[in-house]
Amino acid sequence: MQPVSYRLESAWQPEGGPKGRLTFVLFNLSELPLSGFRLVYTSLTRVVDPAACQNATFLRRNANFHEFAPPEGLVLARGESWTFSVSGLNREARHCTDGAKSAYLTLSDGRHVPVAVSDLRLEGATSEPPPARLPEGRVGLPFALQPWPAKIDAVAGEGLPDVLFPAAGSSAEDMEAIDNVLALHHRLFPAGHAPFSLAPSGQGRPIVFAKSGELGGEAYRLAFSGREIRLEYGQAAGRQYGLTTLAQLLDGARRHAARFRFPAAGTIADQPRYGWRGCHLDVARQFYPTADVMRLIDILAWFKLNVFHWHLTDDEAWRLEIKAFLTLTTLGVMRGPDEPLLPQLGNGAAPVGGFYAQEEVKAIVAHAAALNVEVVPEIDIPGHSTAALVALPELADGQEAPESYHSVQGYPNNALNPAVPFTYEFLEKVFDEMVALFPSRYVHVGGDEVANGSWLASPLARKLMEVQGISGTFALQSHFLKKVKQMLTARGRKLVGWNEVAHGGGVGTEDTLLMAWENPRVGIELAREGYDVVMTPGQAYYLDMAQADAWQEPGASWAGTATPEHTYAYEAEGEFPEELKSRMKGVQACIWSEHFLSRDYFNRLVFPRLPAIAEAAWTPKAQKDWLRFAAIAPLGPML
Ligand code: ACM
């Protein structure tokens, strides 16, 4: 790769405007003088007042894509720089990741050339290093289990069994279950000592399996002695969790012998606190190859999470191959300077794409199923649909005024139109293909963040409102989502959506599950309205939120700061009145990808908060212990 010859630096002055000021300096380090160019950068701190920019001309913006021209006649010789600033911003910057995430130049001959960027520098104050995210912690019982079991009454042994193996007479299914968790351990810790073997070992200990009709499907019991380990389980999931517990116990005792041991005697009686223990991944803002998705599913299984919520579409891309509409994953995924979708969120001069072919989807679903993880696919409609609208322009009402509304992320006219008949033809075919790919009982249809005012400049939508005797964006949204629900019901599936599905009249509560993301109170209100709910409040469970207020801590801040301790301690059930508790089906981590431009940022933001949520999903409140969690978390896997 050629070294990049241009660099854009950005700094933040809190006092420089009503919402502060961003100052940019473009350096020319190339051999040639630079003139007659335009500069593009992507930034979530958006310019909303084009007039409030100094020493540059604002040309255009699309969501977080920004384009500027330098002052007329500017020529930058090698080593020279151009400084400009913008102060008409949509919000204040709070963290080092709030500046330019990428940049490029468009030269006078039309070529696009890369520009290196640095994280946003804070000016006029010292940006202290971020605090440690985990204390050293302490353990009472010396066992490296995460999530911690419901009941444990075990005595630590001095030595370790070399491996655990199926007792003579174990069934092929029991052996296969060992093989499965052994392979999982090997994928997550390829250099680690195998916890199991199928062959007996004189230095090992046999596992005696027993299926129990008394235990729930995900429950298991372990009884330890110097001679053998008895594993009773409800169903296959319970057996897998029992074996995962054994693998974690051995792994921790080997890797951190000063702190952790393997039980010599005693029992573990374990079952999950909640049935829905989810983790969501946004693959639209950034693309994750199939191998990364499978590894994340491995990590979920290691932490006994059982739902992978796959956010497959958004404004920035439609990642799911739909054979009836191939442009969704050609036109609807490529982002670049000359592509129908402009660069966003870290994209530069080079076009980027990525989607999941149906064969890959099947492989991912099968991988998850083998680990008792259910894949719940999401297509985010009617809002967040720029990519679909770019791929299939016939989805729009051609008479609707352009830029008649903007989403909170700054996308113009980005919602599927409930009054365009093709919208429903399109969705029928998409759902047909989705239900063939995803065996889950649930299909997630988004429903979030439709901008108030959407469709009001669409003549077709106005006509529909008149005919239906309804008015306003959210009444129309409810009309649309009721039809979507009928499509899912006809296919034997339940509707999952974000909390705004309930707006404007909502949809029927039966077989509907809503995710409370805006704040915890919303979850209680939805339960009161009769919806089943999963709690995903941004304030605790959005893993893209920064983990401290420090400037140098990466991540978003619109929902506040979520320290790992806060995420761990948060009790989603907290304020639920007793009579509504049965509607609360579980909890879920959400991995929104706007800031995840590198593996480093992913791992830094997702861990240790993902296992913290896994423990909140599994472990009874009375057994939660932050310091114990902190001691064990460093042993966990990362992407
Ligand atoms: C969401 O964060 N818009 C669900």
Boltz pocket constraint, residues with backbone or C-beta under 6 A from the ligand:
constraints:
  - pocket:
      binder: B
      contacts: [[A, 448], [A, 449], [A, 498], [A, 517]]
      max_distance: 6.0
